[in-house]
Amino acid sequence: MEKELSTLFTGQRVVKLEETGSTNRFLNELIQTEILPEGTVVTANYQVSGQGLGGTSWFSEPGKNLLMSVVFNPDFLPVKKIYLISKAIALAIKDFLVEENIPAKIKWPNDIYVEDRKICGVLIENSLRGSVVLQSICGIGLNINQEIFPAEIPNPVSMKLVTGNTYSIDECRIKLCRQLERRYLQIKAQNFNLINNDYLKSLHRFYDMESYETSAGKFTARIIDVEDEGRLVIKKENGTILRFSFKEIKFL
């Protein structure tokens, strides 16, 4: 039987902004000036300089999407298992979308896709103390009601473009916070195998033979695992097993 804690704290305090440079940055600065309860959320209608993983920019039409950051204090989690936080956050977003009848998958490391189109980006910034993860600020940019995107964004999609429905941003935030808390508490309850197994089952391209490219050239391989530290584990056609960190491999 799954061991799971039950409480409700994520999103109990919400700081709403009309505009900010970055919700992650605003939340981090807020933490420096006051003691915030775990699960505090900062949300904005518009981000002037929203960022994605690896320093990429994140564009969002004002008032159309969910731009939020939430703080967790996973000081029970050893640094060697730090990627479980990313897995849990990505799973929570996928769970929320599936609940809304949107067939979402997780594209490694933690983007959320519907088929081959990106619906959500995640940026997690961790603070460490010794051998444990002291704090995680989890930034989420979820496309909800936006229908037109800049041409330079290669493959975007939104909830509205998938279903044709218009959504309440606040209701989506509340529902997502419930899923974030559920997955976070699974980590806290040491349900690591559950998180790992659900992540792999939800992973875009998992165990499918697909094309990739690295500095060594193009090849075909299948994803067989994602390690606790976040490395992607793939198996080439000839049986060779390789491990890659973020930006060391490109999906073709």
C-alpha positions in Angstrom: 0.0 0.0 0.0 1.2 3.5 -0.8 2.4 5.5 2.2 1.2 9.1 1.8 0.9 12.0 4.2 -2.2 14.2 4.0 -2.4 17.9 4.7 -3.0 21.2 2.8 -0.5 24.0 2.8 0.5 24.6 -0.9 -1.0 27.8 -2.1 -2.5 28.7 1.3 -0.6 32.0 1.0 -0.6 33.5 -2.5 1.2 36.7 -3.5 -0.5 38.1 -6.6 1.4 40.5 -8.9 0.3 42.4 -12.0 3.8 42.3 -13.4 7.3 41.2 -12.3 10.6 40.4 -13.9 10.4 36.8 -12.7 8.2 35.1 -10.1 11.2 32.9 -9.1 13.3 36.0 -8.5 10.5 37.8 -6.7 9.9 34.8 -4.4 13.6 34.4 -3.7 13.9 38.1 -2.7 10.8 37.8 -0.5 12.4 34.9 1.3 15.4 37.1 2.2 13.1 39.7 3.9 10.6 37.6 5.8 9.9 34.1 7.0 7.5 32.5 4.5 5.4 29.4 5.2 6.2 26.4 3.1 4.0 26.3 0.0 3.9 30.0 -0.5 3.0 30.9 -4.1 3.9 34.0 -6.1 1.9 34.5 -9.3 1.9 37.2 -11.9 -0.2 38.2 -14.9 2.9 39.1 -16.8 6.7 38.4 -16.6 9.0 40.9 -18.1 11.9 38.5 -18.1 10.6 35.0 -17.6 13.2 32.3 -17.8 13.2 28.6 -18.6 15.8 25.9 -17.9 19.3 26.7 -19.1 18.7 30.4 -19.3 16.1 30.2 -22.1 13.4 32.9 -22.2 9.8 32.2 -21.6 7.1 34.3 -23.4 3.6 34.6 -22.1 0.8 36.9 -23.3 -0.4 39.0 -20.3 -3.3 37.5 -18.3 -3.6 34.4 -20.5 -1.4 31.9 -18.7 -0.4 30.6 -15.3 2.9 32.1 -14.2 3.8 31.0 -10.7 6.5 30.0 -8.3 6.2 27.9 -5.1 8.6 27.3 -2.3 9.2 23.9 -0.7 11.6 23.0 2.1 12.7 19.4 1.4 15.4 19.3 4.1 14.6 15.6 4.5 16.0 14.9 1.0 19.6 14.1 0.4 21.4 16.0 -2.3 22.1 12.7 -4.2 18.4 12.4 -4.7 17.8 16.0 -5.7 16.2 15.2 -9.1 13.3 13.7 -7.3 12.0 17.2 -6.8 12.0 17.8 -10.6 10.3 14.5 -11.1 7.6 15.3 -8.6 6.9 18.8 -9.9 6.7 17.5 -13.5 4.4 14.7 -12.5 2.1 17.1 -10.6 1.7 19.2 -13.7 1.1 16.2 -15.9 -1.4 14.9 -13.4 -3.3 18.2 -13.4 -3.4 18.2 -17.2 -4.6 14.6 -17.5 -7.3 15.5 -15.0 -8.4 18.2 -17.5 -8.5 15.5 -20.3 -5.2 16.7 -21.8 -2.9 13.8 -22.7 0.3 15.3 -21.3 3.8 13.7 -21.2 7.0 14.8 -19.5 9.9 15.6 -21.8 13.2 15.2 -20.1 14.3 17.0 -18.0 11.0 18.6 -17.0 9.1 20.2 -19.8 5.5 19.1 -20.3 4.4 18.2 -23.8 1.2 17.3 -25.6 2.3 15.1 -28.4 5.3 17.1 -29.9 4.2 20.5 -28.6 5.3 22.2 -25.4 2.6 23.3 -23.0 4.6 24.0 -19.8 8.1 24.9 -18.8 9.6 24.4 -15.3 12.6 26.1 -13.7 13.7 24.8 -10.3 16.3 26.6 -8.2 17.6 24.6 -5.2 19.5 25.8 -2.1 21.7 23.2 -0.5 23.0 22.9 3.1 25.7 20.2 3.5 24.2 16.9 2.2 20.6 17.9 2.1 18.3 20.1 0.0 17.4 23.1 2.1 15.0 24.8 -0.2 13.4 24.6 -3.6 11.9 27.4 -5.6 9.8 25.9 -8.3 8.8 28.2 -11.2 6.0 27.0 -13.5 4.9 28.6 -16.8 1.7 26.8 -18.0 0.1 27.9 -21.3 -3.6 28.1 -20.5 -5.7 30.5 -22.7 -3.1 31.8 -25.1 -3.9 31.0 -28.8 -1.3 33.0 -30.7 2.4 32.7 -30.1 5.5 34.4 -31.6 6.9 32.7 -34.7 10.3 32.2 -33.1 8.7 29.8 -30.5 9.0 26.5 -32.4 6.3 24.2 -31.0 3.9 25.8 -28.4 0.4 24.8 -27.4 -2.0 25.8 -24.7 -4.8 24.1 -22.8 -7.3 26.1 -24.9 -5.8 25.1 -28.2 -6.0 21.4 -27.2 -9.6 21.4 -25.8 -11.2 24.5 -27.2 -12.2 25.5 -23.7 -11.5 28.8 -21.8 -10.2 28.3 -18.3 -10.1 30.3 -15.0 -6.4 30.9 -14.2 -7.2 31.0 -10.5 -9.0 27.7 -10.6 -6.1 26.1 -12.5 -3.7 27.4 -9.9 -5.7 25.9 -7.1 -6.0 22.5 -8.8 -2.4 22.5 -9.7 -1.4 23.3 -6.1 -3.3 20.3 -4.9 -1.3 18.1 -7.3 2.0 19.7 -6.4 1.3 19.0 -2.7 0.3 15.4 -3.3 3.5 14.6 -5.2 5.7 16.5 -2.8 4.2 14.6 0.1 5.0 11.4 -1.7 8.7 12.3 -1.6 8.4 13.3 2.0 6.8 9.9 2.8 9.9 8.3 1.1 7.8 6.9 -1.7 10.8 7.2 -4.1 10.0 4.1 -6.1 6.4 5.4 -6.8 7.8 8.8 -8.0 10.5 7.1 -10.2 8.1 4.6 -11.7 5.3 7.1 -12.4 7.9 9.5 -14.0 9.2 6.8 -16.4 5.6 5.8 -17.3 4.9 9.5 -18.1 8.1 10.2 -20.0 8.0 11.3 -23.6 9.8 8.8 -25.8 10.4 6.3 -23.0 11.7 3.0 -24.4 10.8 4.1 -28.0 13.7 3.9 -30.5 14.2 7.5 -31.5 16.8 9.8 -33.1 19.2 11.9 -31.0 22.3 14.1 -31.6 25.3 14.8 -29.4 28.7 16.3 -30.1 29.7 12.9 -31.4 27.0 12.9 -34.1 23.5 11.5 -34.7 22.3 8.1 -33.7 19.2 6.1 -32.7 18.6 4.9 -29.2 15.9 4.4 -26.5 15.5 6.1 -23.1 15.7 3.4 -20.4 16.0 5.5 -17.2 16.5 8.9 -15.6 18.8 8.8 -12.6 18.2 10.5 -9.2 20.8 13.1 -10.1 18.9 13.8 -13.3 21.1 12.2 -15.9 19.3 10.7 -18.9 20.2 7.0 -19.5 19.9 5.8 -23.1 20.6 2.5 -24.8 21.9 2.6 -28.4 21.0 0.0 -31.0 24.3 -1.8 -30.5 23.5 -2.2 -26.7 25.9 0.6 -25.6 24.5 2.5 -22.5 25.2 6.2 -22.3 24.4 8.9 -19.7 23.8 12.6 -20.5 23.3 15.7 -18.4 21.1 18.6 -19.6 22.1 20.1 -23.0 24.5 17.3 -23.7 22.0 15.6 -26.0 19.4 16.9 -28.5 16.1 15.3 -29.3 15.6 15.0 -33.1 
